[in-house]
Amino acid sequence: MKADSIISLDHGSGGLASQNLISDLFLKYLTSPQLRDLEDCAVLGEYAGRLAFSTDSFVVDPLFFPGGDIGELAVHGTINDLAMRGARPIALSLALIIEEGFPLADLERIIASVARCCEAAGVAVVTGDTKVVPRGKADGMFINTSGIGIVSHRLDVSVKMAVPGDTVLLSGTLADHGITIMSRQAGIDLDGDIFSDTQPLHRLVGALLESDACRVHVLRDPTRGGVATALCEIARASKVDITIEEERLPIMAPVATACELIGLDPLYLANEGKCLIVCAREAAEDLLQLLRQVPEGRGAARIGRISGPGAGQVTLTTRIGGSRLLEPLTGQSLPRIC
Amino acid sequence: MQLNEAFRSREVTAPLVAEISRGLRQPVRIMEVCGTHTMAIFRHGIRSLLPEQMTLLSGPGCPVCVTPAGYIDALLAAARLPRVVLATFGDLIRVPGSEEASLATARSAGARVEIVYSPMDALALAQREPECTVVFAAVGFETTAPTIAATLVQARRLGVDNFLIIAAIKTMPAALDALMDDPDLPVDGLLCPGHVSAVIGSGAYRPLVEKHQLACAVAGFEPADILTGLLSLIRQIQSGRPRVTNCYTRAVSEEGNVRARMLMEEVFTPADSEWRGLGMIPASGLVLRTEYQDFDGLRQLGIALQATREPGGCRCGQVLKGCLLPPDCPLYGARCTPLRPVGPCMVSSEGACAAFFRYSGEKKSRKGGGETYEA
């Protein structure tokens, strides 16, 4: 491979090579005025409302997978974390740690993804950083993004707000991202039927909150640990018990088949573009219809209910009418996935 | 529609559940031999549907659970050697050896431990990295033994000389026979393992029926399969006429998979084998034939298999024999949890203790260990 087609330690030195990388590659795709000035930090405008702030790091293997890449995940992941508290994202940071020898063409592909996702989501990368570490000290590339959002309503959408009687909705099919990554890692070719679901959720959340904000109690994106772990977190934080029904869980047939094949429970696999919504029972039907009209919520389903006050137990009613407890994911040796 | 949908629908399972409840007239104790059955029974909530008179006991059919700690020590010794890559199924990676170290902790300390999904993947790894020696942790029953045998035949054919195995392969019928000899173990019927039976055939259980007057039903892993197997067992038990019924005819035949067995016999030969919890059982394991001993990792790397003691207080042995339910162990939920397992039954995703802990409401030992479980 030619020397000018890969990342070298010089690219992270802060010297001329770094500057060229920034001007020739990063600024070619990331075009916000705050970034272009290359100041030490971005000064944002004035906004009405409370500030929301979140950060997330991305270490996915492989970097490119069906349905997306690490750049898309990095943008959507932070936008979604903001959205889960009802915040509208306004600015992102982008920090890269790149392994020496990383192909420049791959870097360009990833930065182009970041730019495309930001534009589609209406949010800008306003500050950034790049470090290069010697070969063998990182696995290709790691990305960190942080994001600032504005909460313009007075509501407290939080994992603590579920109350007995509430309904649990899921915005679409489960396990798509997790199984895509796991099957790639297992070297199992699934005939192109399976794609990551990486997508931003702020518009879906915006639509929900605009319509019936005070009856949406909890929003949670079931990323690592999957739907089961997210439900356990809600149950424990809100001091309630939750019951969900296996036959109501939306899952794509190829995903279900792949889970059987690899021996994984889809309830514990990551999602990167879905959210759980706990809402007042009388609002559930309207919210479900609303969700299904938003592209990100087409596959939404009612999956269960808050069955009572309690110590945080989550019970699954199985298809055959039996019941079992759902525990949070314990430290299983799952390959890393997000 | 998926093939397995029909086996999971309530229309099919509800009549079976009703028939079991209606038909059961006496307390029965049934052992599900296979770890995959244990997991499926919990996963589908089958226990919650069965009458109280039916007790289900988990048997010795979880390969990770019955592997002695000394074997893990041997894998650790291999993994710590320079230029050795230890390739293993994911299940084995958190099992502690005799001194608490596991392959996971060895990996954190710098050893190269790679998770593979089949022995052929481990062979491919050896071909990709000719400068290293790849050692495959060959654990399993008659289900995995043929693929391990096929991998060695392939390795020989391709002339791959940097691929070794450390084997702890076990076979079912002799172990079940030894288990049923135990007068303290009152079992009325066996739910026989579907995958193992696909290889050894349903006929392999006939001697058990004759010698121990034991009801046997071979069953698959979907809810309808398991319920059908249980129904067949209670009918046999209550009629007093035990036999072998094959409730998994879509995968299992009377004679089994002859080709797979020939492959096994080409590479392996029966030998006495130590089962965790059950001790040494004659002719219940497989070792490499002389012609294949150049693949023997222990011999090639100069590692000796040591006898080890069980961790203090660990009752995995009795759990594997069906003498105890997991919450009857004093360590359960206290010193031994899925996050920090002491015994193998808590580590393996198919272990009885892990299944109990994950799916049942019981998070603490019934023996009142004095410590509580922290989430």
Chai-1 contact restraints between the chains, C-beta under 6 A:
chainA,res_idxA,chainB,res_idxB,connection_type,confidence,min_distance_angstrom,max_distance_angstrom,comment,restraint_id
A,A186,B,Y117,contact,1.0,0.0,6.0,A-B,restraint_1
A,T318,B,H44,contact,1.0,0.0,6.0,A-B,restraint_2
A,T318,B,G45,contact,1.0,0.0,6.0,A-B,restraint_3
A,R319,B,R8,contact,1.0,0.0,6.0,A-B,restraint_4
A,I320,B,R10,contact,1.0,0.0,6.0,A-B,restraint_5
A,I320,B,T13,contact,1.0,0.0,6.0,A-B,restraint_6
A,I320,B,H44,contact,1.0,0.0,6.0,A-B,restraint_7
A,I320,B,P223,contact,1.0,0.0,6.0,A-B,restraint_8
A,G321,B,R10,contact,1.0,0.0,6.0,A-B,restraint_9
A,G322,B,H44,contact,1.0,0.0,6.0,A-B,restraint_10
A,G322,B,G45,contact,1.0,0.0,6.0,A-B,restraint_11
A,G322,B,I46,contact,1.0,0.0,6.0,A-B,restraint_12
A,G322,B,S48,contact,1.0,0.0,6.0,A-B,restraint_13
A,G322,B,L49,contact,1.0,0.0,6.0,A-B,restraint_14
A,S323,B,G45,contact,1.0,0.0,6.0,A-B,restraint_15
A,S323,B,S48,contact,1.0,0.0,6.0,A-B,restraint_16
A,R324,B,G45,contact,1.0,0.0,6.0,A-B,restraint_17
A,R324,B,Y359,contact,1.0,0.0,6.0,A-B,restraint_18
A,L325,B,Y359,contact,1.0,0.0,6.0,A-B,restraint_19
A,E327,B,R358,contact,1.0,0.0,6.0,A-B,restraint_20
A,T330,B,P338,contact,1.0,0.0,6.0,A-B,restraint_21
A,T330,B,L339,contact,1.0,0.0,6.0,A-B,restraint_22
A,G331,B,L339,contact,1.0,0.0,6.0,A-B,restraint_23
A,S333,B,G90,contact,1.0,0.0,6.0,A-B,restraint_24
A,S333,B,I93,contact,1.0,0.0,6.0,A-B,restraint_25
